Amino acid sequence: MDAKTLIAKRVALEMKDGDVVNLGIGIPTLVADQLATGVQVILQSENGFLGLRPAGEGEIDPDLTNAGGKPVSIMPGGSVFDSCMSFAIIRGGHVAATVLGALEVDQEGNLANWMVPGKMVPGMGGAMDLVVGARKVIVAMEHTAKGGAPKILKKCTLPLTAKAEVNMIVTELAVFTVTSEGLVLQEVAPGVTIDMVKASTDAEFTISANCQEMKVQ
């Protein structure tokens, strides 16, 4: 199983039937295709949709695009509205979970995922609102950057998207929860040791007394 699919499968286990969920671009978009049988979530897109179809499902409508600018389709009963309503839903706490990628995340639950100084970016999008408004914030990302540099740090070095809002980090190596005392290692992926996780992580973390092999479907 490739790293991205493993991450998506693990994150999908956090979703409950009927949840309103916002999936960011990249690995998070894969989560909708990995949901357990009988679990249906309502996908929300910050540009004004409730009820988007998972990527690859149904006939694509060229007149509909998600927040990442990709053509999508909408489920029967789905709704379309303006950005004001969309962000009222987000800021009102009606999104059960948001799943985002990250450039960096740190042991205090700080998230940096919207820009690298000196590089052109399309804009911050809705991430700043989502991580504050959603009831659960899950970072789904590969454990290290290209070249092997850790992405889970003691302190983020890039401009923050949000401060102390991340609840959970899922990578191809491990699952961490973020607590008031810092990161707690909850699960390690099949074939991965705790020492391997430590070697690829800059942040300090404690190990749960119930630390186990990563759950996947």
Disulfide bonds with the S-S distance in Angstrom:
none
